[in-house]
Structure formats: C-alpha cells, structure tokens
C-alpha cells in the first residue's frame, strides 16, 4: 500500500485524531495508538488497522517510553491543547532533537496560537468561528451544524492527514521532519474557499436558505415522498432541469423561468405536492439512469444495498459483521486494503510493540511492575 513502511504514533483522543490515524492505517501505515491507563476503549471507534499500548505519560518514565517510540517513528499525532505536550517534556523541540526526521502533527480546534487556542470547544464551535456555520440552515431559522462532519473530520482529521502526507513527501527531499499545526477552524474555512471566491457572483446574495445552493431553489433541495422517504434534487443546469420537469409530469412553457427567484417558494410547494404522490421507489424508477440529477436519500440501512454502491464495493464488512465505508479514493496500483479484524482492545499490544521498539523483557516487566504501562492478556475460551 502507499504508506507501507511508515510508522505513526497516535496519542488517543476524540474523533478527529482517531480518524486521521485510521486514514493513514487504511493506506498502509503502521499506527500505534497510545492509550491512557484505565481507558476501556477508543470512544470514537475509529481504530481500524491500529494496535494499542497503554503508557502513563504523566509519569516521567512513561514520557521516556514515548520518547523512545518517537525516536524510531515517522509521525507523531497528538490531540491536546497547546502546552500539554510541552509540560510532559514531549514537545516537538525535544522529540525532533532526538529524531530530526519525525513529523509532529498537532491537531486541535483553534490551532497552536491565538487567544482561543487553549480553550475547550467542539465541532460546532470551530464551525462557528470559521464563518461557515452562518451560511448553513433554512430560511428564517437558526444556523445548524451538519452533524459533526465538517470541522471534526473534513477540516480536522482529513486536512491533518493531507498535511502529514505532504510533510512525508517533502522529507524525501530535505530528509527532515516538520511540525504540522492543524486547526479545525482554519481547515473548515479552507474547505469553504469556493464560498469566499464566489461572493461577488450572486450565488450568496440572498439571506441564508434563499440561495441556489443552500436550499432556496426548488431545483436544489429535498422532497418527501408518499412513503415517508426523501428524494434529493440537484438539477441546476437548464438541460438537467428540463429532465426534472419532464419526470415530474410538468411542462416548462407552463412554468415560471427556472431562475426567477420570486417564484421559487411557489415552485417548491408545487414540486413538494408532486413528490408526495409517489413512493421513493417509484421516483427511482422514473429518474434512475437519467441526467435529471434526482437521487434517493438513502438511509444507513439502505445504502449498502443500492445497486451502484454494490457495483463498486463501496462498503466493507468486518469479522464482527459491522459495516463501514471502504477507504477512498481508489488508487490503481496501491489501493487501500483496510483491516477487517476487530478493533484492538486497550493495551492488547503493549508488550508486542515495546519489543519491536527495542525494549527488553526485563525493562517491560519492570515498567509493568511500576505501573508505567498496562498489558492486557486476552483469555482464550476453549
């Protein structure tokens, strides 16, 4: 796989960092997750392809264990607020002095500097500070966050993974690692570059929820069907809009102009009434295979059974029969081969990992005896 031979030390955290680490693992990196003593499991469930060891980083000898791991690693991935790692004597200045090739990735909500850098926050807060949240929501309603996808995973975990890949590539030239300051606020703002660059085009001149791409247009929104399902409509271009009108059983010459914004509310009502007369399956029969840009809103239960997703094998099933999306994008020569094994138990691989990194059995036994590390011994039921 593309990242074969790359070793990543990931400090356990909430959603963004585990996702970043999972992306790297999916594409071949060896990811070691460092868990806290007493932890039961990774709360984000994003541990595919990783191994787990438990080290008490608050103890100096525990921090020394991590330094030895990072001395042989390619990437360190940490989720804490600025200053935490420095307090533990595990900041980039120390770790990169011992390993100049180390890429030190710091993924945080507000970044490593600035007045908000050390305060708590979650996806909705980062989304708010990026400016993006102000543009999402229905007309006349409060802004609303689209789950915790944009800041945590798009502007956070995925943007950080891209930074790591770029730093790994640059290292092939310079031979040196670097520090990555991945801010979820800035990552989310960067994702919204299209909105910034098109402000003067008229795309966003109306209040929130009344523009073409934010739910204001009758040809770019969702509609409820007779059976309580939903259809998504995205017929922006005139030729696609004409196919939408035809599929709905309407005639263009009897309707207002597509881009007549004053008529949009009435047109949305007309379209809603028509969509409500047939089931989701019936609308699929009408629009599937056409360029009308009308698709079913699939539930998690439906998505794996949809013909297109089945054609491409877009979802995978692990050994515990849990379904999840296949890694993307597809690489023709070195595609991701995600693990289908169960997620690791906390501390399951402590001894195994330490031995790989040069610790002797005597050292491991003493660290365990002194409660610096925890080792989970799995019981085999015969």
Steps between C-alpha positions, in 0.01 A plus 500: 500500500600861452612560861668164555801539731374817667464481880254729676472555875148626573408632844144396581240774468153574373368475145734713279835345596374138495353562154828646377687199636250259344543659157875449528452140617254425220765596245772287655660687790577313821301699757569456870237656725624606843214467748466634852510267802150391598349574159244244387482557128545764235178705531501597133517139370745610231772245577497290184843358423663642815671342798471623859743540786440667836757742643461746787642815342453698821786308655850598383589139420182473295599810303842340451329195349322721248823679413658165417205415276519833320875465452420223249163626368423701188196687632377612841130593508368680808155641591565726798469871561819704458750458783389157621774309321760755604404450866562129456841574346367356174485811283635509145823673601596201714369221278639644177839557662512126565348417158542781243297300244191492725184666368319645801130549421298713744126487437294740709183703477640851497863438407823538696479879538238772534277607788269198473779243462482367856122498555265206457279455197326255271416473130214750520727761664774462239238509225359819651836675521586403142202698368353194330227435756344840425423376146336167588131476584147556379361843429368667814652236729814486712820379337550127559805277489494208252584240766865528609637426154643829373738614775582172675555289191523721190685803632663298779592136453512492121683832466755381756549175308568703187755707691675184617516360147646828370757507780598140426545590134707808583718289729613298197674820383628655823534194721337700781166484677290802590221611732144504366263749666158373391220728619143378451382861469745572219453161337126557483546853368733363233233248397267795446736675254241465222255708702758772557611507137143519364364772728481752215329266255153527653495142628469616862337843474172393664456424873592154626276228357381707202784443255553240230728268696370536856147368458335809358455372146224248417747313280765456773337358810328189637138387481295255705346204321171316556662234718686746726827477310680785328640585158793735443478738205802678351386599151692826464588508130210577262526169315485307828216717629303419184533127577383564857192683374428219256534235770259691724243502220513877453554722197766770495294745295234496771745583781694811608859537388736266691704783652207727589574519873168666586324188376718251686280467812194418289697260281632318805143446617399372157794258485436386860137418420605291201779311678259418783278301262749219429727282711876528499527179298255632242699820458817294462337312214427831329836671555762225527731503199402852394692827524224668702729498807235340721611232744352323803607612846629166621497400865795314654288186472439557129834630382688168493226339291484770232605364161765761429670455836490124458652531151802681645524320833475834676440347843688231686402257776742400776528171685241618753253575219528875546465704182702810419603697190793372297801737505505763228633592253581188300864478393556288190839353594506523879139494622413506867451157654317579823516256785182300558611381843328624815626823658783454750432475870670769708848377590471184293830554319706679768761228540516420130554864401762573764703198389486620140635838613797346677381455859632191676274260689667612822418864428140414409451298820634784713283761325195284562595442863538876551162573333659695217337277241200268491490167319172336409522122488215358297338182623434223253174311555527142379 
